[in-house]
Amino acid sequence: MKAIQVKQPGGPEAMQLVELPVPQPKPNEAVAKLAASGVNFIDVYFREGRYKAPLPIVLGQEGAGVVTAVGADVKSVKVGDRVAWVGLLGSYAEYAAVPADRLVPVPQGVSDQQAAAAMLQGMTAHYLSHDTYPLKRGETTLIHAAAGGVGLLLTQMACNIGARVIATVSTDDKAKLAREAGSDEVILYTQADFETETRRITGGKGVDVVYDSVGKTTFDKGLNVLRPRGMMVLFGGSSGAVPPFDPITLLQKGSLYVTRPTLVNYIATREELLARSGAVFGMITAGKLKLRIAHTYPLAEVQRAHRDLEGRQTTGKLLLIP
C-alpha cells in the first residue's frame, strides 16, 4: 500500500510517499481501507518533532473508510462497516489498523469525507464548547481563527447554544465565512487591534471565555479581554508556543483561569467517544453543523497540503484522498 512516512523530523519535504505492506489486524484491531484522511495541525507538530513518536512514522490522526478485516477478538465491527477514527497515528495511507474500540460507526446521511472532516475538528469544537468551558445562552466568547477548521465549527456550536460570538480573522474573505457561520462581531486583526476592539464591543466588561488556537501572538492580549474569573482556553499554537509566564499574572488580571486541553482526554472512554462523535454526526444530519471541506489532495500531494495549512491560506477542512 502507499503511505506517507517521516523518517526524520523537518519541513513538508520530510514527508515521503512510500510502499508498505498492508497491515494485518491484531486480535483487538480492525483494518480499514481509507476513503479520506484529515489534515490537521497536530500532523505538523509530529512532522516537526514537536510531538514525539518513534521514527519512522506514518502521519495522520484522523480517517474514515470501510472495514476490510477484523482481529479474532473483535465483536464491535465487521467487514463492510463504515467507520471513522481519530487520535491514532497512521491514516496518511491506503489502509490503517485501528483498535476496534476506537472506531465509531458512520451513520447514513454522513459521507466518508464528512466523517473524516468531522472527527478531530468537530469533536474538538464540541468538547471546547460543551465541557472545557460549557457555554451558556447569553454569554460572550472570543474565538480566534474563526474561519479555520475548528473555528467555523466552534462558531456554529456557540451560536446554536445562544452565545454571542466575537470572531477574529485575517482577511475579508475569512470575515465573510465567519459571519456566515453565525458570528455576531468580526474583527480583522490585520487591520485593527483585537484587544481594543473586543473591549469596545463588550463595553469594557470583557468576554466570558477566549478560545485560542493561535497561541504565541494572541495569548497575552487574550488574557486582557477576559472578564474577572473568565477562562482562557488555549487549544493550539499555530503561531508558535506560548512562552512561560508567572501565574501571578492571572491574579493581577482578575483571578483568571487558563487551561490547555486536548481531545484525547475528552474521548478517553469508549462511551464518551461514542457519545461525542454521535452528537457531532447528529448535528450534521440535522443540518445544524455545516462542514466546509476546503480542498482535497491526492495522497502524493501531501507536501502541498501541509504548505497550504501552515501558510494559513485555507479555510475549513483539508483532506487527503488515498
Secondary structure, 3 states (H helix, E strand, C coil): CEEEEECCCCCHHHEEEEECCCCCCCCCEEEEEEEEEEECHHHHHHHHCCCCCCCCEECCCEEEEEEEEECCCCCCCCCCCEEEEECCCCCCECEEEEEHHHCEECCCCCCHHHHHHHHHHHHHHHHHHHHHCCCCCCCEEEECCCCCHHHHHHHHHHHHHCCEEEEEECCHHHHHHHHHCCCCEEEECCCCCHHHHHHHHCCCCCEEEEEECCCCCCHHHHHHCEEEEEEEEECCCCCCCCCCCCCHHHHHCCCCEEECCCHHHHCCCHHHHHHHHHHHHHHHHCCCCCCCEEEEEEHHHHHHHHHHHHCCCCCCEEEEEC
